[in-house]
Amino acid sequence: MRTCHFCHAPIDDDLFIGPETLCEKCHMPLHSCVNCTYYEPGAYHDCHEGVEEEQPDKEEENYCDSFQFGDGGSQSRKDPKAAKAKAEALFKF
């Protein structure tokens, strides 16, 4: 399920999310780095997709062509501790 990064309100799967689209509940921009499936702090420009132009404020709306609204299920990639715990669990015998 897609959710807003800011207020965790559910976002309709059929809703087109463009640079001007705001969350109906908190009125924050949905087309922002923190809502993108490719957002990865620590990566080049904090983007797993390797975009060329950096977005200075990751919480503001942007016009990035690589933007793809995340589904809220990729937290382990965004959280290094969770990723490490998953890796350690994978290699335990």
C-alpha positions, -999 to +999 in steps of 0.1 A: +000+000+000+013+034-009+014+059+020+025+095+025+060+098+040+050+127+062+016+116+077+014+079+066-020+084+051-029+059+024-025+071-011-049+057-038-031+035-063-050+052-091-039+087-082-016+103-107+013+119-087+028+149-105+050+177-091+020+197-079+002+168-062-003+172-024-013+147+002-050+152+009-044+148+047-013+168+055-009+189+023+027+180+018+041+173-017+038+137-028+063+141-057+093+144-034+125+124-029+113+110+005+082+095-012+102+080-041+110+043-043+146+053-054+153+075-024+184+061-006+203+083+019+240+079+014+238+070-023+249+095-049+225+124-046+206+102-021+191+084-051+194+047-059+185+055-096+217+076-100+201+109-111+224+136-124+207+166-109+206+167-071+174+178-054+186+200-025+155+196-003+144+160-003+110+169+013+100+195-013+083+188-046+105+182-076+104+176-113+126+145-114+119+122-144+130+092-124+104+097-097+083+066-088+061+067-058+072+041-032+049+016-017+061+020+018+077-015+018+113-005+011+121+007+046+150-017+051+168-001+022+163+033+039+172+021+073+208+008+076+201-010+109+172-029+095+192-039+064+221-051+086+197-071+108+181-088+077+216-096+063+227-111+096+195-132+099+201-145+064+235-159+071+228-174+105+229-212+106 
